Amino acid sequence: MARTNYSFEKRKRELAKKKKKEEKRLRKLEKKNAAKDVEAPPAGEE
């Protein structure tokens, strides 16, 4: 009977967590930049 490769499963979980965390970071960054663009009017208009 084959043994379970726990280290492979752990690495897979860690990579999934890392990917999810990076996607969340990028979403936050996009949201922050979008809010910044809306709030700050271009300098030439005033």
QUIQUIWO-V318825 format. One line per field, one symbol per residue. burial: + if it has 9 or more other ideal C-beta (glycine too) atoms within 8 Angstrom, else -. A space follows every 10 residues. Layout:
burial->???
//
This chain:
burial->--------+- ---------- ---------- ---------- ------
//
